[in-house]
Amino acid sequence: MTDNVLLVDDDLNLLRGLTRALHQQPYEIMTAGSAEEARDILKRWPVSLVVSDENMPGTSGTEFMAWIVKQCPDIVRIVLTGSESPETAMRAINEGFVYKYFTKPCDTFELAMAIRTGLEARERMLATK
């Protein structure tokens, strides 16, 4: 079964760019322009990993990740942010229990590798349940 990876960002140009950069990876890419749209997708589709922007209107990436922890705890979580603030990183890690944290602009190769290792870690974790 192919894994679904959900990219969440209010910057549609960034979503298009990441989708193009990751299109040859061995997983399906889904996109959402907001945390609310992403929640709707997560309620309807099986998703293995979420990459979310931190700074979005309405719900922050950290708040969204904390929601995922409660609703879909087996989903691996990666945060992207334009902020290099250590406080932002600590909040994302402590409240959203993120697997990886990247600042924008991020290297798409590094992001692709983080997604791949995140999916592998998820597979190992699910195998032990």
ChimeraX attribute file (.defattr): number of C-alpha atoms within 10 A of each C-alpha:
attribute: neighborCount
match mode: 1-to-1
recipient: residues
	/A:1	4
	/A:2	9
	/A:3	14
	/A:4	18
	/A:5	21
	/A:6	22
	/A:7	25
	/A:8	27
	/A:9	25
	/A:10	16
	/A:11	13
	/A:12	13
	/A:13	10
	/A:14	14
	/A:15	18
	/A:16	13
	/A:17	12
	/A:18	17
	/A:19	17
	/A:20	11
	/A:21	14
	/A:22	18
	/A:23	12
	/A:24	9
	/A:25	13
	/A:26	11
	/A:27	17
	/A:28	15
	/A:29	19
	/A:30	17
	/A:31	21
	/A:32	20
	/A:33	18
	/A:34	22
	/A:35	24
	/A:36	14
	/A:37	12
	/A:38	20
	/A:39	15
	/A:40	11
	/A:41	16
	/A:42	18
	/A:43	11
	/A:44	8
	/A:45	10
	/A:46	14
	/A:47	21
	/A:48	22
	/A:49	23
	/A:50	25
	/A:51	25
	/A:52	29
	/A:53	27
	/A:54	26
	/A:55	18
	/A:56	18
	/A:57	12
	/A:58	10
	/A:59	14
	/A:60	17
	/A:61	26
	/A:62	25
	/A:63	17
	/A:64	22
	/A:65	30
	/A:66	21
	/A:67	16
	/A:68	20
	/A:69	18
	/A:70	10
	/A:71	13
	/A:72	16
	/A:73	13
	/A:74	16
	/A:75	22
	/A:76	24
	/A:77	26
	/A:78	27
	/A:79	25
	/A:80	24
	/A:81	21
	/A:82	13
	/A:83	14
	/A:84	11
	/A:85	10
	/A:86	9
	/A:87	10
	/A:88	16
	/A:89	22
	/A:90	15
	/A:91	14
	/A:92	27
	/A:93	20
	/A:94	12
	/A:95	16
	/A:96	22
	/A:97	19
	/A:98	23
	/A:99	19
	/A:100	18
	/A:101	21
	/A:102	20
	/A:103	16
	/A:104	11
	/A:105	10
	/A:106	12
	/A:107	10
	/A:108	13
	/A:109	11
	/A:110	11
	/A:111	20
	/A:112	15
	/A:113	12
	/A:114	17
	/A:115	25
	/A:116	16
	/A:117	13
	/A:118	20
	/A:119	20
	/A:120	12
	/A:121	14
	/A:122	16
	/A:123	13
	/A:124	11
	/A:125	11
	/A:126	10
	/A:127	8
	/A:128	6
	/A:129	5
